[in-house]
Each structure stands twice: as structure tokens, then as C-alpha cells.
């Protein structure tokens, strides 16, 4: 499938946000806060958790994680999964990550943040001549800006990672550079509509999400879909990832 541009989504989101800017300022003190506003379904926003607070949850798609803000404008997140048995010929396997995000600017209406990320992947081979563990560390970085407040906002991000050869989730070896566009709008005091669109700058791969978030008190629940229109993303075993995947997430704010 040919490369899909995210420019139409950007223009549409601007048209949706501009008329609501003043209305947001008038309503921001009367509506409940989104306890998971530091991220959308998958991508981070320019916001960080309040200093001295944290979050525990299940990040989309289905990755246990924790996040903590040691001081205002700083946030550390970590998560991962561990597979005790994978496909034939392999034993244990894990994927995990560590992210540090720093908000450079936040006036309650526009938020700008930068960050660094490291992903760790390991797989144990139990058959064949090269038995044992293969481990890979994948560094990366990103910048993200969120325009407008929580009621209706546009998030634009850029990121890169140095993908090692043999990495097992369908990513080509070398420099991966991507852009992402996310949009959130409040449907009611406790419901948001969320959508994201990602594109690989040097290739034709795209990924899209669409879902809703329900939040009450300190808890937030995400439900939606991940769409991979290219349909050629494969795991290391050769298993093809479906074009449409369900997406679920939950988080509890602590502090």
C-alpha cells in the first residue's frame, strides 16, 4: 500500500481546535481532569504528571507499566512483557522499555516536551547450533508538542530509533524515523475520543489508532482499535500481524 499522508488529519484537527479555544478556558475549572493526560492511546503528549505523583497500569497494547514524576516537568516511565514460551524453537522472551520525558514549556494551553527512550529485547533459542540468549538494546529519542488543553487538543511528535539487526517485531535494521499526529476531544465530562496516526519517514509504513477513554477520579480506561493498513508487519517467527487489533488500557493515578 502506498504511503498515507497525515497532512489532511492535521488540517482537520486545526479546524476543530481553533473555534473551541476560548470555550476550553471558560470550562477548564468545572470539568473533571483526565488522570492519563500525559499520553494518548499509544503516543506521549507534551504534558507530564504532576511532581511527586505516579501511575500504574496496562498501556496499549497490553503492556504493564509504571510512571513517576520526581519533580514538576519530569517523568520516568517503564514497562514490559515477559513470555515464558514463544514459537517453536524458542524459549523465554521479553520486551521492555524505559522512557525519560522533560516538559520544556507548559502554560496550560501549549505543552512542549522532549525525551529519550531505550527498548530492551531478549529471546532464548533452545534448538539448533546457536542456543542461548540473544539480547538487543535499542536507543531512541523524541520531541512532542500538544496544542490546546485537555478538552480538545492536537499532539504532534517526531521520533527516531536505532534498530538493531535481527530485532523480532517487523522493523527493518537501521535508523527508524517517524512522525505522529494525535487528536483528543471531550465527548462528555468523563469521556474522550482519541485518534492517532503514525508514519515512517523513510518508508511506506503507517499505523493508526481510534478509541475512547473513560475516566473517573484517579482511574482511566482506554478502548479502541489499532489499524495497520500495510498488512505486511511480521513477528520474528514470520507470523503476520492482523490489519486490525483490539486495544485496551487502564491506568490508576497515585499521589
Beta strands, then each sheet from edge to edge (+ up, - down):
strand 1: 54-59
strand 2: 63-68
strand 3: 74-83
strand 4: 90-106
strand 5: 110-125
strand 6: 132-147
strand 7: 152-163
strand 8: 174-188
strand 9: 191-200
strand 10: 206-216
strand 11: 219-227
strand 12: 244-254
sheet 1: 1+ 2- 3+ 4- 5+ 6- 7+ 8- 9+ 10- 11+ 12- 1+
end
